[in-house]
Amino acid sequence: MTALTVDPALLAPGRRESHPGGSRLRWALSDAGTVTWRNLISYTRIPDAIFFSSVQPIMFVLLFRYVFGGVIHVPGVTYVNYLMAGVFVQTVMFGAVSTSVGLAEDLHKGLIERFHALPMARSAVLAGRTTADLVRNVGVVLLITAVGYLVGFRVQTSPLSFVAGLLLILFFAYAVSWGFAIIGLSASNSETAQLAAFPVLFPLTFASSAFVPVTSMPGWLQAFAIHQPVSQVIDASRELMLGGHSNLWSMSDVWQSLSWSAGILVVVAPIAVWRYRRTA
């Protein structure tokens, strides 16, 4: 278990109550930063986990590019260019599961109980975990970008639009991580937390526009696939990376994607904090 260094000044009685709201926000951000750093350090101490979490998305790229890519045809675009937005979103979605697993491990090892005993912001533990997982997702996305370019992926718009597409995906991943935090705080152990995430992940990821056009699906499935959040994020990022509209304001998929991500975050973050309080 990674040790957490706490400033003795933070242990002063009434620390939270003695500062105005702005100062309390500063302390909350400081607490979240400390927990984020703790989680990032813990990642470096498990190099095999980093390795295998990077291998999986690489395998998906190669599998769909060279095994399924020859039989899946998308009008007006090469399949590898169509594929990459879906792989990006799938990768960060699967990466967000680590929020659930990590919190479940911390809870059942007694670390969450120790955090409760400290005079720290209740949101700091969750914000630190989700932010650390976001940083890890950034690294994986950069790796997948390099792999994509090696197998033929090319941005059809501009570098700025491509970065905007990646930021859109990472914002969605951050929102989803807060949802998985609820699962991690509710599961009996880390294995259960991981298993509980897949009934959510698989329908949203594979019944979407990630790997095949939605129009190829049965009619009863198309309505779900078109309007669910994963498809919205994929379509928006694909639009930013491959083009299709002349300016940002005409990209309805982008605004719908942002609305989904913001809406998910606004709904699940307070629930996650409430569930964290209930673990005391």
QUIJOLIN-V86806 format. One record per residue. RES is the residue in one small letter. PHI is phi as a letter, one per 20 degrees, with the letter a starting at -180 (999 if undefined). PSI is psi in whole degrees, 0 to 359 (* if undefined). Layout:
RES&PHI&PSI ; RES&PHI&PSI
//
This chain:
m&999&137 ; t&f&132 ; a&f&146 ; l&d&119 ; t&e&129 ; v&c&129 ; d&f&127 ; p&g&332 ; a&f&334 ; l&f&344 ; l&e&1 ; a&f&136 ; p&g&142 ; g&m&22 ; r&g&314 ; r&f&319 ; e&f&339 ; s&e&1 ; h&c&147 ; p&f&171 ; g&g&316 ; g&f&321 ; s&f&323 ; r&f&324 ; l&f&319 ; r&f&318 ; w&f&322 ; a&f&319 ; l&f&322 ; s&f&318 ; d&f&315 ; a&f&321 ; g&f&321 ; t&f&315 ; v&f&323 ; t&g&313 ; w&f&320 ; r&g&315 ; n&f&322 ; l&f&320 ; i&f&321 ; s&f&328 ; y&f&318 ; t&f&341 ; r&e&359 ; i&c&69 ; p&f&330 ; d&f&327 ; a&f&319 ; i&f&318 ; f&f&308 ; f&f&330 ; s&f&339 ; s&e&328 ; v&f&321 ; q&g&307 ; p&f&328 ; i&f&318 ; m&f&322 ; f&f&318 ; v&g&309 ; l&f&321 ; l&f&308 ; f&f&328 ; r&f&315 ; y&d&342 ; v&e&308 ; f&e&339 ; g&f&333 ; g&f&342 ; v&d&351 ; i&d&119 ; h&d&129 ; v&d&119 ; p&g&132 ; g&n&1 ; v&b&145 ; t&f&149 ; y&f&324 ; v&f&324 ; n&f&322 ; y&f&321 ; l&f&320 ; m&f&323 ; a&f&320 ; g&f&320 ; v&f&319 ; f&g&311 ; v&f&318 ; q&f&318 ; t&f&312 ; v&f&330 ; m&f&313 ; f&f&325 ; g&f&330 ; a&f&340 ; v&f&333 ; s&f&335 ; t&f&314 ; s&f&312 ; v&f&315 ; g&f&317 ; l&f&322 ; a&f&319 ; e&f&314 ; d&f&322 ; l&f&315 ; h&e&355 ; k&e&355 ; g&n&2 ; l&f&323 ; i&f&322 ; e&f&322 ; r&f&320 ; f&f&321 ; h&f&329 ; a&f&346 ; l&e&148 ; p&f&71 ; m&c&160 ; a&f&137 ; r&f&331 ; s&e&348 ; a&f&319 ; v&f&316 ; l&f&318 ; a&f&321 ; g&f&318 ; r&f&312 ; t&f&325 ; t&f&320 ; a&f&319 ; d&f&328 ; l&f&317 ; v&f&317 ; r&f&321 ; n&f&325 ; v&f&315 ; g&f&318 ; v&f&320 ; v&f&319 ; l&f&320 ; l&f&315 ; i&f&327 ; t&f&315 ; a&f&317 ; v&f&319 ; g&g&318 ; y&f&327 ; l&f&332 ; v&d&10 ; g&o&359 ; f&f&135 ; r&c&133 ; v&f&132 ; q&d&357 ; t&d&253 ; s&b&161 ; p&g&323 ; l&f&318 ; s&f&322 ; f&f&315 ; v&f&321 ; a&f&320 ; g&f&318 ; l&f&320 ; l&f&323 ; l&f&316 ; i&f&317 ; l&f&325 ; f&f&318 ; f&f&318 ; a&f&321 ; y&f&317 ; a&f&316 ; v&f&325 ; s&g&323 ; w&f&326 ; g&f&317 ; f&f&337 ; a&f&323 ; i&f&317 ; i&f&315 ; g&f&324 ; l&f&348 ; s&d&341 ; a&f&154 ; s&f&335 ; n&a&176 ; s&f&325 ; e&f&317 ; t&f&321 ; a&f&318 ; q&f&315 ; l&f&324 ; a&f&337 ; a&f&331 ; f&f&326 ; p&f&339 ; v&e&316 ; l&f&310 ; f&f&311 ; p&f&319 ; l&f&324 ; t&f&312 ; f&e&334 ; a&e&60 ; s&b&186 ; s&e&20 ; a&f&313 ; f&d&338 ; v&c&154 ; p&f&141 ; v&f&331 ; t&f&344 ; s&e&353 ; m&e&160 ; p&g&150 ; g&g&322 ; w&f&335 ; l&e&337 ; q&f&320 ; a&f&318 ; f&f&313 ; a&f&323 ; i&f&320 ; h&d&356 ; q&f&156 ; p&f&325 ; v&f&316 ; s&f&321 ; q&f&317 ; v&f&318 ; i&f&312 ; d&f&321 ; a&f&314 ; s&f&323 ; r&f&323 ; e&f&320 ; l&f&328 ; m&e&328 ; l&d&347 ; g&n&183 ; g&q&335 ; h&c&156 ; s&e&336 ; n&b&164 ; l&f&324 ; w&f&342 ; s&e&358 ; m&e&87 ; s&f&326 ; d&f&324 ; v&f&314 ; w&f&323 ; q&f&321 ; s&f&314 ; l&f&321 ; s&f&317 ; w&f&310 ; s&f&313 ; a&f&319 ; g&f&316 ; i&f&315 ; l&f&316 ; v&f&325 ; v&e&311 ; v&e&332 ; a&f&312 ; p&f&325 ; i&f&319 ; a&f&317 ; v&f&318 ; w&f&317 ; r&f&325 ; y&f&318 ; r&f&325 ; r&f&344 ; t&f&352 ; a&f&*
//
